Amino acid sequence: MSSVWDENTQTFHGGQEWRALQNFHCDFSVTTNGLGTPKKALEAAVRALKDIEHYPAADFEPAKSLLAKWLSKDEELNDRLILGNGASELIDLITRIAPPGPFRPGPFVVHGNPVQYREYERAAKANDRKILHPDDKEKEAITAIVNPSNPTGDYFPLEKLKAFIEERCSEGSFVMVDESMLPWEGPRWTDQSLISAKDWISSMYSTKNISIWIVHSWTKIWSCPGLRIGSAITPTKSHKNTIKQKQVPWSLNTCALAFLTEVVKDEEFMKQTWETNRTWRDRMLKKLKKNHPNWQLNGVEFASWIWIDLGNENTAQRAVSSAKLAGVPVRSGKSGYRCDTCLRVGIREPRFQDILFDAWKTLE
């Protein structure tokens, strides 16, 4: 992995080891949809290759409008929606236009250390911002809350999330709420999304000058990280215009736009996701509890992964190595997250689960 990530200059992520494994079976190191990529959308992306001699749509249409309609019946949402080359591009842009001052990560900690998706901290460091601990009292300029939190699986329902922001976030600050893992909640997931809290977001801006941004990485639920598709819903139209002034043109390529245009129509894929993910997750939990009763298994019940604290650093590293040797790599909690006794496993179909469980049969 050292030849892939320069950990002195880059933020470590999973999803790289599979390409170097001659006996590769399935990638448990990422939190993408266990069903794989939606077939119809993939076919649309392949067909779009014939148009690569032309520039992609600079306004992202019709993909952007279709995504907005999929997210909400509120037609005004499209005026505040912006697409990016993965959520990472938008996280970086939002961080750059935020007020000067420190960055505070979300409230979820493991063994006293803040743990969540690291792109927010990376963007803050790249912008030369001081990094605070969640419990620090110093006034922050940016707060980033990954909800549900990847990798820990901690989760604030909507009202608890709103209360946290009201109580903890400073006037005049930016708040980025990452809901990338929320669509797994079920058919009414947007009821628990800040998408449904438009009036509250407007009030927080008008009364406290707190700018609340809703960030989604669509590469997870639709299993398409190779295409890089992300979006952000801005607090106001003015915020969107500021982002557009900073964003490079053609952030989404032709294939990504074709994929997005098609995938929002695939209702059957989402139904299968909501049914299958919980079933496969329950199976993994039962097997892990039976085989490794001393391991702590964490995460909200609809998460597309399980965060495991093995209680021992040596055991955790043996688990990571054994999985890799068996062709089913998992995500170590040590690299990037600084959680030496932990690891993360994506939810995958039973036949691949059994390969992983067999690789771990000698672990305590």
TAGI-V965133 format. One record per pair of residues at least 12 apart in sequence whose C-alpha atoms are under 7 Angstrom apart, sorted by the first residue. I is the first residue (numbers start at 0). J is the second residue. Records with the same first field share a line. If there is no record, write none. Layout:
I = J ; J
This chain:
0 = 16
10 = 121 ; 335
11 = 334 ; 335
13 = 28 ; 29 ; 330
14 = 28 ; 29
16 = 328
17 = 328
20 = 326
22 = 326
23 = 326 ; 327
24 = 326 ; 327
25 = 326 ; 327 ; 351
26 = 327 ; 328 ; 329
27 = 327 ; 328 ; 329 ; 344 ; 345
28 = 328 ; 329 ; 330 ; 343 ; 344 ; 345
29 = 345
30 = 219 ; 303 ; 304 ; 345
31 = 219 ; 220 ; 222
32 = 219 ; 220 ; 221 ; 222 ; 303
33 = 346 ; 347 ; 348
35 = 222
36 = 221 ; 222 ; 223
37 = 221 ; 268
40 = 258 ; 261 ; 262
41 = 258
43 = 257 ; 258 ; 261
44 = 254 ; 255 ; 257 ; 258
45 = 254
47 = 253 ; 254 ; 257
48 = 254
51 = 253
55 = 249 ; 252 ; 253
57 = 248 ; 249
59 = 256
61 = 260
62 = 256 ; 259 ; 260
64 = 77
65 = 260 ; 263
66 = 263
69 = 263
78 = 236
79 = 232 ; 233 ; 235 ; 236 ; 239
80 = 230 ; 231 ; 232 ; 233
81 = 230 ; 231 ; 232 ; 239
82 = 229 ; 230 ; 231
83 = 228 ; 229 ; 230 ; 250 ; 251
84 = 227 ; 228 ; 229 ; 250 ; 251
85 = 216 ; 227 ; 228 ; 229
86 = 214 ; 215 ; 216 ; 228 ; 229 ; 230
87 = 118
89 = 231
90 = 119 ; 122
91 = 122
92 = 242
94 = 122 ; 123
95 = 126
97 = 173
98 = 140 ; 172
99 = 140
100 = 128 ; 139 ; 140
101 = 128 ; 129 ; 130 ; 131 ; 139 ; 140 ; 141
102 = 123 ; 128 ; 129 ; 130 ; 131 ; 139 ; 140 ; 141 ; 142
103 = 130 ; 131 ; 132 ; 133 ; 139 ; 141 ; 142 ; 143
104 = 132 ; 133 ; 142 ; 143 ; 144
105 = 133 ; 142 ; 143 ; 144 ; 145
106 = 133
107 = 153
113 = 132 ; 133
114 = 336
115 = 145 ; 148 ; 149 ; 150
116 = 145 ; 149 ; 150
119 = 143
138 = 169
139 = 169 ; 172
140 = 172 ; 173
141 = 172 ; 173 ; 174
142 = 173 ; 174 ; 175
143 = 174 ; 175 ; 176
144 = 175 ; 176 ; 177
145 = 176 ; 177 ; 178
146 = 176 ; 177 ; 178
147 = 178 ; 180 ; 181
150 = 306 ; 343
151 = 297 ; 298 ; 306
152 = 297 ; 298 ; 299 ; 302 ; 306
153 = 298 ; 299
154 = 299
156 = 191
157 = 191 ; 192
170 = 207 ; 208 ; 209
171 = 207 ; 208 ; 209
172 = 209 ; 210
173 = 209 ; 210 ; 211
174 = 210 ; 211 ; 212
175 = 211 ; 212 ; 213 ; 214
176 = 212 ; 213 ; 214
177 = 213 ; 214 ; 215
178 = 213 ; 214 ; 215
179 = 214 ; 215 ; 216 ; 217
183 = 273 ; 301 ; 302
184 = 301
185 = 273
193 = 213
200 = 234
210 = 234
211 = 234
212 = 231 ; 232 ; 233 ; 234
213 = 231 ; 232 ; 233
214 = 230 ; 231 ; 232
215 = 229 ; 230 ; 231
216 = 228 ; 229 ; 230
217 = 229
226 = 255
228 = 255
276 = 303 ; 346
277 = 301
279 = 346 ; 347 ; 348 ; 349
280 = 346
291 = 363
294 = 307 ; 308 ; 309 ; 310
295 = 307 ; 308 ; 309
296 = 308
303 = 345 ; 346
304 = 343 ; 344 ; 345 ; 346
305 = 343 ; 344 ; 345
306 = 342 ; 343 ; 344
307 = 341 ; 342 ; 343
308 = 340 ; 341 ; 342
309 = 340 ; 341
310 = 340
311 = 340
312 = 339 ; 340
315 = 340 ; 341 ; 342
318 = 359
319 = 331
321 = 358 ; 359
322 = 355 ; 358
325 = 358
327 = 355
329 = 343 ; 344
330 = 342 ; 343 ; 344
331 = 343
